[in-house]
Amino acid sequence: MSDDPLSPQQQGRIATLTGLIAPLVGIALMVILSVAVDVVVGIVVGAVAVIVLVPITQRILKRRAKS
């Protein structure tokens, strides 16, 4: 199984999309949970979601770029 390295352009595109998608999802969760449940719960869940989504989003985007 050979891993073809991604070009710097592809790496930059993946980093940019990850930097856009993960915080947007985290902010959306933060706002929804802050309104629905509690402000502290919204902040904690939103922050954890961003931290968890960054590597997951990068992995998904790298797979899509290679195929």
N, C-alpha and C positions, 0 to 999 in steps of 0.2 A: 504494500500500500504506500504510494508515494504522496507526500503532501506538497502540493504546488504552493510556493509562497505567494502571498498576495502582493500586488504592486503597492507602492506608497499611495497612489491615488485611491485604490480600493480601501486601504487601511484608514485613510483620512475620511473617506465617505462613511465607513462603518463607525468610526469614532464620532463623527458629526451626528449621524442618525441616532446613535446610542445616547449621546448627550442631549438630544431633543426628546426622544421617546420616553426614556426612564423618568426624568423629572416631571414631564407632563402627566404621566400616569400617577406618580406620587402626589403631585399637587391636586389632581382630581380626587384621589382617595382622601387626601387631607381635608379638602373642602366638604366633600360628601359626609364623611364621618364626623367632622366638626359640627355640622349642622344637625345631623341625625342623632348623634350619640353624645359626644363630649369633645371639647376642644383639645384636651390633653390626649385623648385616645386618637383623634384625628391626626395630631402632630406626630405621635409615636408611630402609628401605622404607616403614615405617609413617608416618614423618614426611612423606616425599615423597608418599605416597598422600593424606594429608590435604590437603596444599598443592594437589595436582592436582584432587582431588575437589570442593573448595569451589566454584570457578567452574563446573565441569561440572554439579554438582548444582543450583546456582542457575539455570543456563540451562535445564535440564530442567524444573524446577519452574515457571519463568516461562512456558515453552511450555504446560505443562499448565494453568496458571491462565488463560491467554488463550483457550484453546479451550473 
